[in-house]
């Protein structure tokens, strides 16, 4: 398999901490509630880079890619313990590279392995695989958004209200969606004073658009993948194309009340039974 060399960033990314992200969903789509149903004492942890990680920023992503290439079939084979470990490692590598394929993998692991593992009667309640799956799910909200300076990255889509603190900004961001049942996604900025422009980076899933990586989970050969129309406060954003990392860039002077809306083709996404 031909691998694409990971290019380290000049500065590391940071995740918006898990305790700043309130996920919600009353229809069985709240990661945090799913995890706590397995173990009510679980607490979330935010993935951060160590000094060693940053010093090894050129070699670590390459080692990770080689591992995923060797173990790809196992990673996609519904092993909760392997999936939980891979979820955290993929998130750590994203902080070094900013490449969307890591969250193509994370998203697949969440919906295809981790959520089914904590479902009722899936595994014994006190089993280590189920516990590790639950811990990974309660940590997942802390991977939802990342930032560098004032720029913000959105890595996957689930109902959440987030308090965002970046270099010079503090505001609330509502993420409203019925993913993975329906593909409509709406973002709403709140408590944000208009100031200097910053960029909102939105991951365009590989199953939604023509964006492939040799290590990303497979997509059905007949999947109809096209770039969705992106609307900002009711106006279509022109010339939207994912960058080499798999994100689209929306740069403007954002302010309270601004909304972003788009629809993803969820018919291409293999959601767990009961979440379709």
BAFI-3210 file (N, C-alpha, C; in Angstrom, 3 decimals, decimal comma, padded with zeros to 6 digits):
// residues 276
n [1|2|3|4|5|6|7|8|9|10|11|12|13|14|15|16|17|18|19|20|21|22|23|24|25|26|27|28|29|30|31|32|33|34|35|36|37|38|39|40|41|42|43|44|45|46|47|48|49|50|51|52|53|54|55|56|57|58|59|60|61|62|63|64|65|66|67|68|69|70|71|72|73|74|75|76|77|78|79|80|81|82|83|84|85|86|87|88|89|90|91|92|93|94|95|96|97|98|99|100|101|102|103|104|105|106|107|108|109|110|111|112|113|114|115|116|117|118|119|120|121|122|123|124|125|126|127|128|129|130|131|132|133|134|135|136|137|138|139|140|141|142|143|144|145|146|147|148|149|150|151|152|153|154|155|156|157|158|159|160|161|162|163|164|165|166|167|168|169|170|171|172|173|174|175|176|177|178|179|180|181|182|183|184|185|186|187|188|189|190|191|192|193|194|195|196|197|198|199|200|201|202|203|204|205|206|207|208|209|210|211|212|213|214|215|216|217|218|219|220|221|222|223|224|225|226|227|228|229|230|231|232|233|234|235|236|237|238|239|240|241|242|243|244|245|246|247|248|249|250|251|252|253|254|255|256|257|258|259|260|261|262|263|264|265|266|267|268|269|270|271|272|273|274|275|276]
n.u [000,846|000,641|001,807|001,006|003,199|003,266|003,038|004,485|003,041|003,836|003,239|001,798|-001,526|-004,374|-006,787|-010,141|-011,008|-012,443|-014,201|-015,339|-017,173|-020,444|-022,262|-025,332|-028,434|-031,364|-032,065|-030,505|-027,989|-026,004|-022,760|-021,590|-023,597|-024,020|-021,584|-021,580|-023,679|-022,546|-020,482|-020,825|-018,934|-017,010|-014,726|-013,934|-011,091|-008,778|-006,986|-003,603|-000,495|002,821|006,064|007,951|006,453|006,185|008,838|009,373|007,877|008,156|008,732|006,804|004,129|004,681|005,377|002,929|001,272|002,446|001,859|-000,979|-001,314|-000,280|-002,013|-004,576|-006,814|-007,415|-008,013|-010,412|-012,076|-013,932|-012,967|-013,189|-011,216|-008,886|-009,881|-010,447|-007,876|-006,751|-008,338|-007,535|-004,834|-004,979|-006,181|-004,125|-002,149|-003,425|-003,194|-000,575|-000,444|-002,848|-004,414|-007,265|-007,874|-007,339|-009,545|-011,467|-010,971|-011,350|-014,098|-015,246|-014,474|-015,847|-018,612|-018,837|-017,643|-017,224|-019,639|-021,527|-020,307|-020,934|-023,589|-026,726|-026,451|-024,435|-021,792|-020,475|-021,263|-019,186|-016,871|-013,553|-013,193|-015,679|-015,593|-013,327|-014,238|-016,313|-014,844|-013,408|-015,531|-016,485|-014,368|-014,371|-015,887|-013,995|-012,406|-013,747|-013,476|-010,748|-008,027|-005,912|-004,196|-006,597|-008,048|-010,375|-011,090|-013,368|-014,087|-015,781|-019,317|-021,805|-024,495|-023,893|-022,999|-020,634|-018,148|-015,855|-012,507|-009,994|-006,928|-007,410|-010,110|-013,395|-016,242|-019,505|-020,430|-022,872|-023,626|-025,708|-027,393|-028,652|-027,045|-025,985|-028,310|-029,617|-028,375|-028,205|-026,482|-025,948|-024,350|-023,941|-022,867|-022,413|-022,449|-020,225|-018,111|-017,753|-014,717|-011,294|-010,845|-011,186|-010,524|-012,754|-012,487|-013,773|-014,198|-014,563|-016,081|-014,611|-016,364|-018,284|-017,383|-015,274|-012,600|-009,843|-007,823|-005,199|-005,298|-007,700|-010,992|-012,878|-014,998|-018,179|-018,306|-020,248|-020,984|-022,293|-020,503|-020,245|-019,346|-020,931|-023,272|-022,394|-023,702|-023,582|-024,909|-027,254|-026,367|-024,874|-021,642|-018,995|-016,963|-015,996|-013,718|-012,206|-009,088|-005,673|-005,471|-008,040|-010,045|-012,433|-012,176|-013,448|-013,285|-013,776|-015,048|-016,360|-019,393|-021,761|-024,726|-024,183|-024,483|-023,729|-024,527|-025,078|-025,504|-024,821|-024,249|-025,622|-026,436|-024,284|-022,882|-022,092|-023,995|-024,511|-026,870|-030,100|-029,378|-029,879]
n.v [-001,200|002,161|004,794|008,063|010,584|012,012|015,398|017,306|019,822|023,323|024,389|022,892|021,535|022,007|020,440|021,451|021,345|018,394|018,864|021,234|020,740|020,023|017,376|016,289|014,607|012,948|010,577|008,361|009,025|010,295|010,371|010,562|009,837|007,214|006,058|006,454|004,864|002,407|002,639|004,573|006,064|006,983|009,393|012,073|012,494|014,690|014,554|015,269|016,599|015,544|016,859|015,178|014,015|016,206|016,759|014,474|014,766|014,326|011,641|010,133|010,308|008,895|006,366|005,684|005,594|003,446|001,420|001,406|000,665|-001,949|-003,187|-002,761|-004,362|-005,584|-003,337|-002,574|-004,570|-004,750|-004,892|-003,953|-003,149|-002,725|-000,777|001,324|002,027|002,775|004,961|006,981|007,217|008,012|010,501|011,828|011,865|013,500|015,988|016,547|016,620|017,521|016,248|015,093|012,385|010,968|011,440|010,378|007,731|007,710|008,402|006,205|004,137|004,901|004,654|002,133|000,255|001,062|002,214|000,033|-001,769|-000,932|-001,204|-002,481|-005,685|-006,325|-006,882|-008,388|-006,507|-005,848|-006,290|-005,929|-005,109|-003,803|-001,759|-000,295|000,588|002,249|004,191|005,335|006,451|008,409|010,067|010,999|013,449|015,364|015,474|016,612|019,282|021,360|023,713|026,427|029,203|031,593|030,200|027,611|024,135|021,693|018,407|016,132|015,283|015,816|016,283|019,081|021,541|023,971|025,553|027,677|028,489|030,317|031,730|034,554|034,722|034,050|032,152|030,712|027,766|026,255|023,045|021,458|018,641|015,624|013,558|010,132|009,701|011,569|013,968|016,739|019,581|022,095|024,995|027,371|030,474|032,003|034,619|035,967|038,510|040,668|040,807|040,608|038,690|035,119|031,631|029,033|025,652|022,952|019,544|017,524|014,596|011,537|009,756|011,364|013,250|013,556|012,522|010,856|008,626|006,346|004,942|005,402|004,303|001,960|002,954|002,544|001,324|002,328|004,710|007,968|010,698|014,023|017,466|019,205|021,977|024,920|027,003|030,223|032,073|032,185|032,665|031,291|029,909|030,582|028,631|026,358|024,058|021,137|021,226|019,948|018,524|017,771|019,461|022,148|025,707|028,432|031,711|034,644|037,637|036,566|036,608|036,873|035,007|034,291|031,656|028,407|026,144|022,935|019,906|016,520|013,498|011,061|008,554|007,265|006,475|003,989|003,415|002,247|-000,383|000,700|003,328|004,398]
n.w [000,000|-000,935|000,932|002,126|002,836|006,006|006,821|009,240|011,358|011,719|014,130|017,019|017,150|019,342|021,421|022,119|025,447|026,958|029,087|028,387|026,509|025,978|025,271|023,799|023,431|022,978|021,949|022,032|021,015|022,395|023,243|025,776|027,634|026,834|027,580|030,383|031,116|031,151|033,057|035,711|037,017|035,343|034,004|031,766|029,602|028,137|025,146|024,869|023,650|024,478|025,397|024,310|022,225|020,479|019,833|018,429|016,153|013,425|013,055|014,512|013,269|010,890|011,865|012,976|010,696|009,375|011,187|011,120|008,486|008,546|010,379|009,510|008,766|011,215|012,768|011,686|012,430|014,494|017,195|020,398|022,332|020,852|019,141|020,927|021,835|019,387|018,684|020,514|019,811|017,127|017,462|018,797|016,822|015,013|016,217|015,665|012,879|011,659|009,762|008,084|007,684|009,958|011,554|009,921|010,443|013,270|013,460|012,177|013,948|016,282|015,577|014,381|016,066|018,846|019,910|019,403|021,166|023,740|023,854|025,059|026,416|024,667|025,481|028,487|031,424|033,181|031,778|030,442|027,664|027,176|029,084|028,252|025,788|026,647|028,056|025,952|024,490|026,263|026,249|023,660|023,058|023,731|021,533|019,562|018,654|017,631|017,977|016,853|017,653|017,001|015,172|014,346|014,373|013,239|013,806|013,699|013,664|015,907|018,221|020,211|022,642|023,027|024,958|023,822|024,068|022,762|021,469|021,702|021,977|023,331|023,383|022,669|020,930|019,119|017,965|015,896|014,940|013,396|012,926|012,952|011,509|009,874|007,507|007,896|009,079|011,419|012,538|015,136|016,197|019,367|021,814|020,857|020,097|017,342|015,580|014,612|011,615|011,646|010,981|010,282|010,198|008,559|008,694|005,909|005,497|004,268|003,175|002,181|000,322|-002,616|-001,556|-000,811|001,117|001,543|003,960|005,144|006,262|004,226|001,472|000,009|-003,320|-005,002|-003,908|-003,928|-004,093|-003,456|-003,211|-000,648|-000,693|001,030|003,418|004,800|007,232|005,682|003,100|000,222|000,257|-001,857|-004,136|-002,598|-001,564|-000,349|001,433|001,145|003,474|004,034|004,940|004,734|004,423|006,094|006,236|007,983|009,589|012,215|014,176|016,918|016,368|013,758|011,409|010,147|007,622|006,236|004,298|004,624|002,743|004,202|003,466|002,484|004,643|006,999|009,515|012,929|013,762|014,689|014,752|012,366]
ca.u [000,000|001,396|001,436|001,254|004,046|002,628|003,821|004,185|002,701|004,836|002,824|000,831|-002,923|-004,857|-008,203|-011,001|-011,093|-013,686|-015,151|-015,959|-018,092|-021,637|-023,005|-026,722|-029,206|-032,325|-032,475|-029,453|-026,826|-025,109|-021,627|-021,314|-024,612|-023,751|-020,458|-021,950|-024,577|-021,669|-019,779|-021,205|-017,796|-016,049|-014,479|-013,320|-009,714|-008,458|-005,707|-002,625|000,842|003,930|007,252|008,548|005,648|006,487|010,204|009,348|006,723|008,374|008,761|005,621|003,051|005,094|005,249|001,498|000,766|002,937|001,102|-002,334|-001,226|-000,087|-003,104|-005,827|-007,927|-007,756|-008,637|-011,765|-012,705|-014,846|-012,310|-013,344|-009,989|-008,012|-010,506|-010,281|-006,486|-006,517|-009,018|-006,683|-003,603|-005,325|-006,379|-002,800|-001,467|-004,070|-002,611|000,718|-000,527|-004,062|-004,955|-008,631|-008,048|-007,332|-010,923|-012,210|-010,802|-012,006|-015,547|-015,582|-014,322|-016,923|-019,925|-018,838|-017,119|-017,337|-021,049|-022,100|-019,708|-021,570|-025,028|-027,269|-026,205|-023,387|-020,692|-020,736|-021,155|-017,916|-015,763|-012,577|-013,492|-016,796|-015,140|-012,434|-015,085|-017,013|-013,884|-013,138|-016,698|-016,597|-013,263|-014,571|-016,239|-012,782|-011,732|-014,691|-012,960|-009,373|-007,747|-004,552|-004,474|-008,049|-008,679|-011,084|-011,313|-014,467|-013,588|-016,910|-020,582|-022,749|-025,101|-023,030|-022,830|-019,231|-017,504|-014,583|-011,510|-008,818|-005,871|-007,943|-011,567|-014,174|-017,610|-020,224|-020,731|-023,873|-023,577|-027,032|-027,455|-029,210|-026,122|-025,851|-029,596|-029,833|-027,115|-028,209|-025,591|-026,049|-023,489|-024,390|-021,984|-023,106|-021,602|-018,978|-018,020|-017,085|-013,346|-010,472|-011,286|-010,507|-010,946|-013,433|-012,101|-014,771|-013,817|-015,484|-015,811|-014,206|-017,512|-019,211|-016,804|-014,204|-011,344|-009,420|-006,524|-005,054|-005,511|-009,059|-011,905|-013,397|-016,271|-018,848|-017,916|-021,331|-021,326|-022,343|-019,798|-020,141|-019,159|-022,222|-023,335|-022,165|-024,389|-023,177|-025,945|-028,227|-025,753|-023,994|-020,215|-018,506|-015,672|-015,602|-012,995|-011,353|-007,658|-004,960|-005,680|-009,409|-010,922|-012,728|-011,828|-014,379|-012,613|-014,530|-015,198|-017,521|-020,022|-022,925|-025,854|-023,752|-024,763|-023,218|-025,458|-024,821|-026,093|-023,929|-024,987|-025,457|-026,704|-022,974|-022,242|-022,621|-024,291|-024,925|-028,299|-030,769|-028,994|-029,991]
ca.v [000,000|003,400|005,708|009,477|011,067|013,019|016,610|017,873|021,230|024,205|024,520|021,825|021,847|021,702|020,134|022,104|020,315|017,619|019,438|022,413|020,237|019,360|016,640|016,066|013,822|012,166|009,447|007,350|009,448|011,047|009,513|010,599|009,043|005,807|005,623|006,433|003,728|001,272|002,892|005,930|006,757|007,393|010,816|012,273|012,968|015,361|014,127|016,348|016,192|015,735|017,441|014,130|013,910|017,308|016,568|013,348|015,024|013,817|010,175|009,504|010,060|007,851|005,100|005,421|005,191|002,092|000,503|001,297|-000,106|-003,368|-003,724|-002,156|-005,314|-005,770|-002,110|-002,494|-005,865|-004,681|-005,231|-002,730|-002,731|-002,184|000,457|002,372|002,474|003,442|006,260|007,945|007,426|008,809|011,881|012,395|012,136|014,662|017,197|016,777|016,764|018,188|015,545|014,628|010,930|010,436|011,452|009,372|006,509|007,881|008,342|004,806|003,356|005,262|004,150|000,727|-000,643|001,482|002,310|-001,308|-002,485|-000,540|-001,419|-003,448|-007,104|-006,568|-007,502|-008,348|-005,142|-005,616|-006,774|-004,898|-004,506|-002,858|-000,604|000,516|001,247|003,332|005,265|006,009|007,254|009,594|010,946|011,472|014,869|016,166|015,451|017,187|020,536|021,730|025,110|026,963|030,632|031,765|029,331|026,490|022,946|020,808|017,123|015,251|015,984|015,270|017,385|019,557|022,957|024,028|026,799|027,708|029,480|030,257|032,657|035,861|034,695|033,170|032,182|029,441|027,261|025,181|022,120|020,840|017,678|014,319|012,546|009,739|009,372|012,548|014,642|018,183|020,072|023,541|025,583|028,714|031,190|032,768|035,370|036,256|039,877|040,757|041,302|040,209|037,430|033,854|030,586|027,826|024,522|021,890|018,278|016,920|013,151|010,904|009,070|012,377|013,981|012,845|012,745|009,520|008,393|004,883|004,340|005,681|003,159|001,841|003,568|001,733|001,699|003,044|005,903|009,219|011,662|015,352|018,521|019,842|023,438|025,459|028,284|031,005|033,073|032,224|032,915|030,200|030,238|030,210|027,981|025,573|022,840|020,683|021,354|018,677|017,821|017,277|020,440|023,376|026,875|029,559|032,803|035,893|038,228|035,905|037,305|036,171|034,848|033,692|030,230|027,639|025,039|022,077|018,568|015,451|012,333|009,978|007,244|006,647|006,156|002,779|003,654|001,054|-000,672|001,542|004,726|004,648]
ca.w [000,000|-001,017|001,991|001,897|003,920|006,852|006,996|010,560|011,415|012,317|015,523|017,326|017,413|020,688|021,475|023,097|026,492|027,038|030,052|027,775|025,480|026,504|024,237|024,181|022,474|023,742|021,122|022,021|020,247|023,259|023,591|027,219|028,314|026,527|028,393|031,795|031,346|031,434|034,320|036,103|037,643|034,319|033,757|030,447|029,539|026,879|024,567|024,730|023,253|025,400|024,758|023,484|021,007|019,562|019,338|017,487|015,276|012,076|013,024|015,091|012,287|009,957|012,567|013,104|009,388|009,113|012,041|010,587|007,250|008,894|011,189|009,042|008,829|012,622|013,250|011,158|012,699|015,646|018,453|021,199|023,000|019,819|018,652|021,935|021,785|018,104|018,725|021,215|019,054|015,945|017,921|019,097|015,553|014,395|016,816|015,021|011,421|011,195|008,602|008,348|007,625|011,320|012,048|009,160|011,206|014,572|013,256|011,886|015,172|017,210|015,188|013,968|017,093|020,244|020,301|019,563|022,302|025,003|023,741|026,014|026,167|023,678|026,214|029,929|031,936|033,870|030,961|030,075|026,356|027,272|029,865|027,418|024,795|027,334|028,327|024,682|024,129|027,115|025,845|022,286|022,944|023,822|020,233|018,604|018,096|017,925|017,645|016,787|017,697|017,061|014,179|014,966|013,544|013,640|013,319|013,369|013,839|016,877|018,972|021,291|022,916|023,443|025,344|023,110|024,470|021,898|021,878|022,123|021,896|024,183|022,868|022,645|019,592|019,071|016,838|015,901|013,860|013,711|012,442|011,550|010,882|008,815|007,242|008,091|010,130|011,617|013,564|015,498|017,124|020,393|022,750|020,148|019,599|016,048|015,681|013,488|011,006|011,913|010,050|010,730|009,352|008,680|008,053|004,961|005,594|003,015|002,596|001,667|-000,806|-003,317|-000,830|-000,427|001,737|001,516|005,269|005,615|006,107|002,863|001,085|-001,011|-004,685|-005,665|-003,131|-004,679|-003,253|-004,042|-002,227|-000,339|-000,649|002,367|003,591|005,962|007,518|004,595|001,790|-000,183|000,219|-003,185|-004,373|-001,432|-001,938|000,749|001,224|001,091|004,735|004,087|005,581|004,026|005,222|006,043|006,936|008,015|010,922|012,789|015,296|017,466|015,454|012,499|011,301|009,007|007,374|005,076|004,403|004,192|002,214|005,181|002,876|002,217|005,920|007,607|010,917|013,655|013,815|015,683|014,584|010,927]
c.u [000,880|000,907|001,792|002,033|003,337|003,561|003,491|003,874|003,843|004,535|001,806|-000,571|-003,259|-006,341|-008,908|-011,283|-012,461|-014,688|-015,753|-017,025|-019,242|-022,367|-024,423|-027,434|-030,095|-032,773|-031,370|-028,227|-025,834|-023,985|-021,450|-022,326|-024,414|-022,644|-020,855|-022,938|-023,788|-020,977|-020,019|-020,068|-016,782|-015,927|-013,717|-011,906|-009,477|-007,076|-004,819|-001,283|001,828|005,078|007,924|007,790|006,054|007,897|010,254|008,260|006,923|008,279|007,465|004,492|003,403|004,975|003,776|000,913|001,200|002,161|-000,314|-002,334|-001,097|-001,336|-004,481|-007,005|-008,358|-008,471|-010,096|-012,588|-013,486|-014,231|-012,349|-012,055|-009,012|-008,563|-010,312|-008,861|-006,205|-007,168|-008,129|-005,403|-003,864|-005,527|-005,051|-002,050|-002,109|-003,499|-001,274|000,590|-001,726|-004,721|-006,281|-008,767|-008,018|-008,751|-011,873|-012,160|-011,521|-013,519|-015,996|-015,514|-015,452|-018,215|-019,948|-018,427|-017,471|-018,786|-021,698|-021,559|-020,354|-023,088|-025,476|-027,021|-025,146|-022,226|-021,064|-020,443|-019,805|-016,703|-014,833|-012,850|-014,621|-016,371|-014,245|-013,216|-015,812|-016,069|-013,563|-014,299|-016,813|-015,455|-013,507|-015,004|-015,037|-011,925|-012,562|-014,122|-011,507|-009,142|-006,250|-004,700|-005,957|-008,777|-009,227|-011,295|-012,482|-014,236|-014,654|-018,175|-021,519|-023,313|-024,215|-023,136|-021,473|-018,827|-016,099|-013,716|-010,300|-007,842|-006,424|-009,459|-012,162|-015,625|-018,221|-020,480|-021,697|-023,663|-024,860|-027,141|-028,168|-028,335|-026,071|-027,169|-029,887|-028,595|-027,083|-027,324|-025,738|-025,132|-023,980|-023,419|-022,822|-022,077|-020,227|-019,019|-017,244|-015,710|-012,575|-010,976|-010,517|-011,154|-011,596|-013,109|-013,096|-014,281|-014,931|-015,194|-015,495|-015,348|-018,508|-018,695|-015,702|-012,863|-010,914|-008,035|-006,367|-005,320|-006,902|-009,932|-012,490|-014,748|-016,876|-018,534|-018,987|-021,751|-021,259|-021,750|-019,635|-020,014|-020,494|-022,137|-023,201|-022,824|-023,921|-024,169|-026,862|-027,671|-024,786|-022,556|-019,640|-017,179|-015,157|-014,986|-012,149|-009,874|-007,001|-005,142|-007,107|-010,405|-011,231|-012,488|-012,874|-013,787|-013,449|-014,488|-016,479|-018,068|-021,232|-024,075|-025,473|-024,009|-024,103|-024,124|-025,015|-025,431|-025,126|-024,749|-024,829|-025,794|-025,392|-022,312|-022,900|-022,809|-024,704|-026,433|-028,941|-030,410|-029,083|-031,276]
c.v [001,249|004,371|007,136|010,018|012,177|014,210|017,217|019,357|022,039|024,463|023,425|022,373|021,484|021,366|021,067|021,055|019,657|018,248|020,751|022,039|019,502|018,699|016,406|015,342|012,885|010,916|008,405|007,730|010,247|010,129|009,410|009,743|007,552|005,263|005,474|005,326|002,456|001,418|004,346|006,708|007,254|008,913|010,959|012,827|013,583|014,932|015,351|015,769|016,416|016,421|016,423|013,978|014,979|017,193|015,465|013,514|014,547|012,294|009,533|009,297|008,971|006,473|004,701|004,954|003,767|001,066|000,307|000,474|-001,595|-003,968|-003,254|-003,115|-005,553|-004,537|-002,006|-003,738|-005,893|-005,212|-003,996|-002,236|-002,114|-000,857|001,599|002,923|003,255|004,817|007,314|008,237|008,261|010,270|012,560|012,723|013,306|015,955|017,549|017,145|017,560|017,507|014,870|013,121|010,305|010,414|010,680|008,046|006,590|007,730|006,907|003,961|003,637|004,543|002,655|-000,230|-000,197|001,593|000,931|-002,045|-002,131|-000,682|-002,513|-004,885|-007,376|-007,329|-007,506|-006,964|-004,851|-006,079|-005,628|-004,311|-003,480|-001,599|000,298|001,243|002,429|004,496|006,044|006,913|008,510|010,571|011,601|012,926|015,795|016,122|016,153|018,405|020,738|023,169|025,354|028,470|030,833|030,891|028,079|025,381|022,147|019,462|016,082|015,930|015,210|016,438|017,798|021,074|023,116|025,439|026,777|028,836|029,299|031,347|033,968|035,884|033,742|033,284|030,792|029,057|026,093|024,356|021,299|019,914|016,417|013,230|011,388|009,385|010,280|013,423|016,141|018,570|021,589|023,960|026,991|029,304|032,004|033,443|035,661|037,683|039,892|041,380|040,891|038,882|036,235|032,794|029,431|026,727|023,387|020,635|017,818|015,414|012,525|010,142|010,053|013,061|013,137|013,194|011,398|009,541|006,882|004,197|004,615|004,441|003,118|002,529|002,719|002,247|002,521|004,309|007,149|010,328|012,990|016,376|019,193|021,355|023,890|026,835|028,943|032,141|033,289|032,432|031,784|030,689|029,715|029,459|027,229|024,257|022,412|020,866|019,979|017,857|017,307|018,202|021,576|024,543|027,968|030,676|034,070|036,458|037,672|036,711|036,505|036,148|034,272|032,188|029,657|026,429|024,264|020,706|017,547|014,239|011,109|008,602|006,522|006,126|004,946|003,001|002,354|000,842|000,139|002,989|005,123|005,405]
c.w [000,000|000,040|001,618|003,085|004,687|007,020|008,346|010,461|012,024|013,788|015,811|017,449|018,863|020,591|022,454|024,173|026,574|027,997|029,575|026,756|026,149|025,345|024,732|023,049|023,239|023,004|021,014|021,241|021,081|023,735|025,105|027,993|028,056|027,414|029,856|032,119|031,631|032,777|034,700|036,741|036,622|034,256|032,446|030,581|028,165|026,406|024,367|024,299|024,395|024,656|023,856|022,172|020,003|019,003|018,282|016,434|013,850|012,019|013,523|014,081|011,280|010,600|012,702|011,777|009,058|009,937|011,502|009,307|007,544|009,524|010,730|009,164|010,266|013,173|012,822|011,495|014,009|016,942|019,342|021,845|022,010|019,300|019,634|021,918|020,511|018,060|019,382|020,431|017,799|016,322|018,201|017,813|014,821|014,955|016,173|013,552|010,923|010,025|008,944|008,351|009,018|011,889|011,145|009,919|012,556|014,441|012,999|013,150|016,161|016,847|014,871|015,082|018,506|020,707|020,393|020,787|023,631|024,946|024,709|025,527|025,112|024,301|027,687|030,501|032,560|033,075|030,587|028,689|026,426|028,027|029,030|026,333|025,420|027,628|027,057|024,281|024,986|026,832|024,487|022,184|023,047|022,576|019,164|017,893|018,510|017,525|017,566|016,689|017,902|016,052|014,850|013,945|014,111|012,975|013,020|013,869|014,763|017,673|020,140|021,405|023,589|023,825|024,764|023,654|023,565|022,348|022,414|022,170|022,925|023,745|022,989|021,195|019,727|017,817|016,906|014,690|014,336|013,106|013,430|010,866|009,701|008,701|007,460|009,282|010,204|012,773|013,860|016,529|018,102|021,300|022,140|019,620|018,289|016,231|014,444|012,916|011,571|011,047|010,783|009,725|009,596|007,963|007,136|004,922|004,237|002,371|001,971|000,416|-001,439|-002,671|-000,271|000,205|001,836|002,847|005,839|005,451|004,697|002,698|-000,021|-002,409|-005,377|-004,902|-004,005|-003,803|-003,988|-002,924|-001,924|-000,436|000,800|002,443|004,889|006,134|006,320|003,215|001,453|-000,305|-001,085|-003,122|-003,145|-001,897|-000,746|000,416|001,243|002,364|004,901|004,760|004,603|004,978|005,018|006,891|006,834|009,432|011,530|013,959|015,762|016,466|014,114|012,534|010,052|008,854|006,139|005,345|003,830|003,728|003,121|004,624|002,547|003,482|006,553|009,105|011,593|013,574|014,948|015,566|013,118|010,621]
res [x|x|x|x|x|x|x|x|x|x|x|x|x|x|x|x|x|x|x|x|x|x|x|x|x|x|x|x|x|x|x|x|x|x|x|x|x|x|x|x|x|x|x|x|x|x|x|x|x|x|x|x|x|x|x|x|x|x|x|x|x|x|x|x|x|x|x|x|x|x|x|x|x|x|x|x|x|x|x|x|x|x|x|x|x|x|x|x|x|x|x|x|x|x|x|x|x|x|x|x|x|x|x|x|x|x|x|x|x|x|x|x|x|x|x|x|x|x|x|x|x|x|x|x|x|x|x|x|x|x|x|x|x|x|x|x|x|x|x|x|x|x|x|x|x|x|x|x|x|x|x|x|x|x|x|x|x|x|x|x|x|x|x|x|x|x|x|x|x|x|x|x|x|x|x|x|x|x|x|x|x|x|x|x|x|x|x|x|x|x|x|x|x|x|x|x|x|x|x|x|x|x|x|x|x|x|x|x|x|x|x|x|x|x|x|x|x|x|x|x|x|x|x|x|x|x|x|x|x|x|x|x|x|x|x|x|x|x|x|x|x|x|x|x|x|x|x|x|x|x|x|x|x|x|x|x|x|x|x|x|x|x|x|x|x|x|x|x|x|x|x|x|x|x|x|x]
***
